[in-house]
Amino acid sequence: MLRYIIIILGALCIGFTVQGQGWINVPDFPEELGNINWNRNYEEAISMAKSEDKPVFILFQEVPGCVTCRNYGNNLLTHPLIVETIETYFIPLAIYNNKGGSDAEILKKFDEPSWNNPVSRIINPNSEKDIVKRLNGRYDSNLVAFISNGIIESGNIVPEYLNLLYQEVSSIDLREIHLSMFCFWSGEKILGELHGVVSTNAGFMNGTEVVKVKYDANRVTEEKLISYASKQRCADAVYTNDKREEKAAQKYNIKTESEGKFRADGEPKYYIYKSQYRYLPMTKLQALKVNTSISKHTLPERFLSPRQLELLQLIKEGEISKRNVIDQDFSDSWHKILGSK
């Protein structure tokens, strides 16, 4: 418990610091650069990194760029948790790979090709050498892993919110199953404890209360999921069209039926729904963990980023209008809330 208190106090301190730096206001950069507050001068970035004892995160990007470059900026580099992590743990530096002058000099210094798809590098400001292998042509989960490795190699601990994000974006074999039970509110909080479960939704199917479960079969097999649910009285029946799930359910003598029409409950994520957290944008896995944590009277803050904690405080204080964002797209909800402030 003391460990969690220390983590949360540290997170809150970071959060209130970044507010003073104006992270709420989106910087005015080309779309290829997303919402990160980039430095554009190499020497200044190196000097700042030495002063703050941080690595430099360099993005070599085509501006204006191709479809890949624009998508990279508009999707990955606008994701609130990716933006926060890069701005918190690194000194961000953007180098255009299709310009002359100082940009071309840095491009040559690092032997990077011009007019290329996005390349990311994390360097030690003292040696000006890479601390992790450069990232080129592989994005999504690879960017999150790249950032995490950079945090570790710089001597820091990867925050839990980033670990959760990696679990979500790296889910390759994502499957969906509907489990029938006596109470879907209890089911959501219980299933939320199982590693490999990515999201849950409470609702109705075939005349029963069910929890729609999305899980990463590379982290938890259908057999382990159904066995766990059965032991927790969260699998009176299994509704699925997947033969593998059907076979696993039959192994535990659980009735199986084909999937019917799913109707969502009017109070999704019940424990979040009854709290101020219903107004806070979260990823699906964060919401799952926070919902379970609230139900168990533990500390949900450990699953959130410092900026999320700060935003939650602003919501509680009435400085931001309250609107239910449960099960809504995380990035869209985040940007809409900040846009209305």
Secondary structure, 3 states (H helix, E strand, C coil): CHHHHHHHHHHHHHHHHHHHCCCCCCCCCCHHHCCCCCECCHHHHHHHHHHHCCCEEEEEECCCCCHHHHHHHHCHHHCHHHHHHHHHHCEEEEEECCCCHHHHHHHHHCCCCCCCCCEEEEECCCCCCECCCCEECCCCHHHHHHHHHHHHHCCCCCCHHHHHHHHHHCCCCEEEEEEECCCHHHHHHHHCCCCCEEEEEEEEECCEEEEEEEEECCCCCHHHHHHHHHHCCCCCEEECCCHHHHHHHHHCCCEEECCCCCEECCCCCHHHHCCHHHHCCCCHHHHHHHHHHHHCCCCHHHHCCHHHHHHHHHHHCCCCCCCCCCCCCHHHHHHHHHHCC
